Amino acid sequence: MSETPQPADSAVAPIVDPATGRRAFLGVLVNTAAANVTTSYLWFALTFWVYLETRSVLATGVIGGAYMLLLAVFAMLFGTIVDRHRKHRVMVVSGVVTLAAFLVAGALWLLFPERVLLDLGGPWFWVFSGVVLGGAVIENMRNIALSTTVTLLVPEERRANANGLVGTVQGLSFVVTSVFSGLSVGQLGMGWTLAIAIVLTLVALLHLLTIRIPEKRPEPTGERAPAVDVRGAVRAVRASPGLFALLIFSTFNNLIGGVYLALMDPYGLQLFSVEAWGLVLGITATGFIIGGGLVAKFGLGRNPIRTMLLIVIGMGVLGATFTLRDWWWLYIAGIWVYMALIPAVEAAEQTVIQKVVPFETQGRVFGFAAAFESASAPITAFLIAPIAEFAIIPYMDGADGRATWGWLLGDGIGRGIALVFLFGGLVMVVAGAAAFLTRSYRVLSRQYQTASPASEPDVAGDPAADPPRPAEEASALAARAGGSPDAEAPAPRERTGPPPTGD
């Protein structure tokens, strides 16, 4: 496969019927949503269970930070695997490994008493949590593959909308996960929660085996390539001026995400019971659905980068204000709005990458982006959890902290966490506003407006097909030459100007 972008005039429209592509994309989308529900269900349950049994902000912060750190470490490997194999095969392997990890966790649960698995000073707590984390991390390889199937199956002018649809489905998954994780841990316990996750993972895997993605086998380069192709990813990123700046812009959102990762659940569990907190997360996740639905309907405007930065600034303002008082309704409203903003930020980055990066290297670029952005969240989570537990929370519980900040934050519960959220949000506002003044922002915006779509994949109706037949080759050559392909291939789409922003 090509390691460098092809010239814009070599772009070839997919040889897949739009209806076939739509059906395949919807099947993959629904299946990935089911897999995400299962892993998130167990992941949320683990976090709730650990905090309720240990009351340790440090433990939940380490678990959350470890999850993001593992994503950062393995994202490049996942991206390389996605580029070198058919996307369906990648998804199947991911599902098998996740199922195996959850089975191992189930075996540990049966072998050891609960008190042993909850001993933070013993090894089995970290082994048990690590196995669950490993299964959840491997499942994320499917998300990288899903991003590339948007390029594979969806016309360029509809990809922003398709990315919004991905956000909508993920939001729906979050609703189900949040509600049932809290209820499951509160009413059934961790053991039955783990058993349910194993069964659902198996069901999703069996459903995946019934889906067919019309894609040819990736062409080998003839060169010996490393297992983790960092050099190829860097070349692909550097080949598109301004793309590295896009990754930096996206990282701004993850900086405050690390603070939320470490402290949002402990703060919420001080305001609500575990069952109620699960319901709260489920209700607020409807914001994710609404936000993703708006992107799916209207797109991201003529300049997705500008849209993303404005939303990042809005997230900063939100993070600085939604815990100024320990009012449950203020916290719920803040989380709902935050959820509604996330899909647009993620869709903006994906849409730009899908346009300017060749399909053959998109997996590595998406993996590179995931590694780059995910690394910021564990850094803040690992730093803020011990600082909050041992310094900021005791300070705000004391007379000095209340006297200094009481006029702004009040004197309710969780004032130490509220202080962390306040400063984290202000940092986001400053960072997002400063990005508008950079040369990289202007270069990237201009590039998106003027760039021709990146080279697209050739696909076939049979995912196991051999190289294209002569008739298919003739169609592709006609499309390259600007002529009319034969009746079996759709006419090439117009390649000038930015994509439409709505229907």
N, C-alpha and C positions, 0 to 999 in steps of 0.2 A: 504494500500500500504506500501511497505517496507520503513522504514526510514533510513536504513543503506545499504551500498553497498553489493551486493551479491558476493560470491566468483567468480573469473574469470571463473572457470570451469562450472558455472551454466548458462553462457550466452546462450541464445536461439535465433536463427535467426528468424526474423519475418515470419509468415505464410501467407504473402501476395504475390501475384504474382508480379514480378518486373514491368510488364507493368501496372498493376493496381496501384501500388504505384507511378509509374512515372506520370501517368495521374492525380492522386489525388494531388501529390505535385505541378505539374505545374498549376493546377486549383487554389489551395490555393495561390501559389506564385503570379499569375496574379491578383487575387482578392485583396490580401493584397497590391500589388502595386497600384491598383486603389484607395483603401482606403487611402493609404499614400499620393497619389497625392492630394486627396481632402483636407485632413487635413493640409498638408503642403501648399497648395494653399492659404487657408484662413489664416494660421499662418504667411506666408510671407507677405501676403497682409496687415494684421494687423500691422506688424512691419513697413512696408513701409509707410502706412497711418499715423501712429502715429508720425514717425519722420518727414515726410513732413509737417504735420499740426502743429507740436509743435517745431520742430528743437531741441529736447531735447535728448542728448545722454544718460542722466540719465534715462529718461522714457523707451527708447528702451533697455537699459541695465537691468533695473528692470524687464521688461516683459520677456526678454530672460532668465534672471537668475531665475525668478519665474517658467518658464516652466521646466528648468532642475531640480529645487528644487522639484517641484511636482512629476517629474519622479522618483527622488530619494526616496521621501516619500512613494509613492504608488507602487514602483517596487516589493517590497517583498509581498505585498498583491496580486498583479497580478500574481506573480510566484506561490503562494500558490493556487490561484484559478485555474491556468492552470494545476497543478498537480492533483487536486481533481475532475476535470470534463473533459469530452471529449473536444478535441481541437476545433471541429466545433462549439459546443455550446458556448464555451468561445468567439469565434470570432463573433458569432451572437449577443451575449449580448453586446460586445464591440461596434458593429456597431449601435445597437439600442440606447445605451446611448449617443454615439457621435451625432447621429441624433437629439436626444432630446435636447442636449446642444446647437446645432446650431440653432434649432427652437426657443429656448429661446432667443438667441442672436438676431435672426431676429425680435422677438417681441419687444425687447428693442430698436432696431433701428427704428421701426415704432412708438414707444411710445414717444421717446425723440428726440429733435432736435440734429443735429450733433455737434453743439457748446457745448451742455451739455455733450455729450459723450466724447468730447475732453478736458474737463476741468480737468486738472491734480489735482486741489485742491478739486474737488468734488467727491462724492462717485460713480457716475454712470460710470465714465471712468474705474474705477477699477472693478466694477461689470461686465461691458460689456467685458472688456479684460479678466477677470477671467473666465467668462462663456466660451468664445472661447478657452482659455487655457485648461479648464477642459475637453472640448470635444476632443481636440488634445491629451491630456495626456491619456485619457481612450483608445483612438485608439491604443496607444502603447502596450496595453495588447495583441493585435494581433501579434505584433512582437515577443514577448516571446513565444507565442503559435507556431508561424512559426518556430522558432529555434528548438522546440521539434519535430515538424513534419518532420524535416530533419532526426532525429534519427528514427522516426517512419516509414518513407517511403523510405529512401535512404540507400543502402548498405554502410557499414562502409568505404570501400575503396574509395567510391565516395563522401563522405560527404564534404571534403575540396572543391571539385569542385562545389558541390551544394551550399555551402556557398558563393563561388565566384559568382555563378549565382544569388543568392539573392542580392549581391552587385551590379551586373549589372542592375537588374530590379529596384533597389532603385535609381541608378544613372539616369536611364531613367525617373523615376518619378520626380527626382529633375530637370531635364532639362525642362520637361513640366511645372512643378510648377513655376520655376523661371521666365520663359518667360511670362507665362500667368498671374502671380501675378502682375508683374510690369505693363503690358499692361492693366490689369483689373482695377487696382487702378488709373492709369493715364487716362484711356479713359472712364471707366464706373463708377468709384467711389466705395466706400466701400459698399454701399447698394446693388447694383447689384452683386458685388463680393460675398457677403454673400448669396444672393439668389441662385447663381450658385453652391456654396458649398453645400447648403442644397439639391439641386436636385441631384448632383453627389453622395452625401452620401447615398441617398435613392436608387439610381441605383445600387451602389456597394453592398448594403445590400440585395437587391432582387436577384442579381447574386449569392451572397454567399449562399442563400437558395437552390440553384440548385446543389451545390457541396456536394459530399459525401466523407468522410474520413473513411477508413476502420480501425476502432479502437474500442476496447472493453471498457466497462465502467470501470474506475479505481476501484480496489478492496479497500474497506474500511479497515482500520487498526483495527477497534474495540475499539480504544481509542478515548477519547474526545480530539480533536485537536483544537488549537487556530485558529482564523480567519487569523492571520498573523503568519505563522509558522517560526519564526526566528530561534528557537532552531533546528528545523529539517534542515533548510538550513545550519546552522553552522556545524551541524554534518556531513552533506553531503560534505561540503567543507573540513572539517578537515580529513575526511576519505581518501582523496586523497592528499598525501604529495606534497607540492609545489603549490597546486592550489591557495591558498591564495596569494602567490607571483605573480601568473599570473594576478590576479585582480589588484595588485599594479602596475605591468608593464603596464596594459591596462589603468590605471588611468593617467599615464604620458601623454598620448595622450589627455586626457580630460582637463588637466591643461591649455595647450595652447588653447584648444577648447573654454574655458571660455573667453579668451581674444578675440578670433575671434567672439564669440557670441555677445559680447558687442560692438565691435568697427568695425567689417568688413563692416556692412551695412552703418553706418555713413561715413566711409572713402570712400566707393564706391559711395555714393550719393553726395559726394563733387566732384567726378571726372565725374559723368554721371548724366543724367536725370533719373527719376524713370523708364521710359520706357526702356531706354538704359541699365540701371543697371539690370533690369529683364532679358534682352537679354544676357547681359554679364554672369549672373549666369547660364542661360540656356546653353550657349556655353561652359563655363568652366566645367559644370557638365558632359559633355561628357568624361572628364577625369575619372569620377566615373565609367562610362560604360566601358571604356577601361581597367581600373584597375581591375574591377570585372570580365571582360571577360578573362583577363590574368590568374587570379586565377582559374576561371572555367575551363580553358584549361590546365594549367600546375600545378595546386595545389600550395602548399606552401613550398615544399622542405621537406627534412627529419626531420628538426627541425623548426616547425612553430614559436617557441618562439624566436629563433635567428633571423628569418626573421622579426618578429614583432619589435624587438628592433632596428635592423638596420633601419627600416622604420621610427620609432619614432625619431631616430637621424636625419634622412633626413628631417623630418618635422620641426625639430628645426632649422636646417640650412636654410630651406626655409622661415620659419617665421621671421628669423632675417634679411633676405635680400630682400624680395619681395616688400618692401616699402622704400628702401633706397633713392629712388627718386620718385617723384609723376608722374611717367611715366605710362600712362594708359596701355600700352602693357606689362610692367613689372608686374603690378598688376594682369592683366588677366592671364599671363603665370604662375605666382606663385599660383594663385587659382586653375588653371587647374591641375598642378602637385600635389598640396595638395589633390585635389579630387581623383586623380588617386591612391594615396597611402592609402586612408582610407579603401577601401574594404579588402585589405590584412591584415590590423591590426585587423579589426573586425572578419574576417574569421579565423584568427589564434586562437583567443580566443575561438570562437564557436567550432572549430574543436577539440581542446583539451578537452573542457568540454564534448562534445558529445562522446568522446572516454573513458574518465576515470570516468564519473559520471553515475550511473544507471538511466535509463529512468524515473523511478517512482519519482525521486527527481530532475530531470533536470529543471523543471519549477521554483522550489525554488532557485536552484543555479543560473540560468539565471537571476531571479529577484534579488537575492542577489548581483550579479555582476553589474546589471544595477543600483541598489541603490548605491552601493559603488562607481562606476565610475561616475554616474551622479552628485553625491554630489560635486565633485571637480569643475565642470564647473560653477555652480551658485556661489560658493565661490569666484572664480576669477572674474566672471561677476559683482557680487554685489560690490566687492572691487574696481575693476578697473574702472567701469563706473563713479562713483563720483570723484575718484582720477584723472582720465583723464580730466573730464569736469572742475573741480575746481582748479586743480593744474598743471598737466603736460601740457595740451593744452595752458593755459595762459602763462606758463613758456616758452614754445617753440615759442609762438607768440611774446615774448619780446626779447629785445636786448641780455640779458644774455644767454638765451637758444640758440639763433641763433649763438652767438659767440662761445659757447662751443661745439655745435653739428653740426654746419653748414658744417664743412669740411666732415662729414660723411653722414648726412641726407639731405644736400642741404637746399634751402630756399623756397621750394614750399609750396603748401597747405597741410594740414593734417600732419605737421611735429610732432605734439605732439602724435598722434596716431602711427606714424611710430616709435617713440622712444619706445613706449610701446611694439610694435611688436618685435623690436630689442631685448630687454631684455627678453621678454617671450620666444623667440626662443633660445637664449643662455642658458636659464635655462633648456629647453627641451634637448638640446645637452648634457649638463653635466649629467642630470638625466639618460638619456638613456645609455650613455657610462658607468656610474657608475654601472648600473644594470648588465652589463656583468661580473663585478668583484665579484658579490655576490655568496654565497653558494646556495641561493635559486634558482638562474638561473641554476646552474649545476645540482641540484637535480631534478628540474622540467624537464629539457631537458632529463636527463637520464630516468626519469619515463615515459615520453612520448615514448621514443624509445623502452622501454622494456615492457610496460604495455600491457596486453591483453585488448581487447575492453570491455567496461562496459556492464553490463547486458542490453539486449535490450527488447523491448516490444513484447508481443503477440498481433497480430491484426487479424481481421476477415474481410471477404469481405463485410459483412453487419454491418455498424457502430452501429446499434441498436441490434446486436445479443446478445443472452444470452451467458453464459459460453460455452467454446468450446465443440463440440460433441466428443464422444469417439474416432473417427478416428483422430480428430485434436490433442487430448491429446496423442494418441499413437505416432503421428508424433513428437510432442514436446519431449516426453520421449525418443524416438529413437535418436533425435538430441542431447539431454543431455548426452546420453550414448555413443555417438560417432558412432552410427549405422546409417543405411540408413533409412530415413523417407519414408513414402508411396509416391505414385506417385503424390498426390495432394499438397505436400509441397516441396519447393525447397531444395536442399541439403545444409547443413550448410557451410558457407563460411570459408575459412582458417583464423585462428586467430593469426598467428604468424607474428612478424615483423611489421614495420611501414607501413602505407598505401602507395600505389603508388602516385607519385607526378604528374602524367600526365595521358593521355589517355592510 
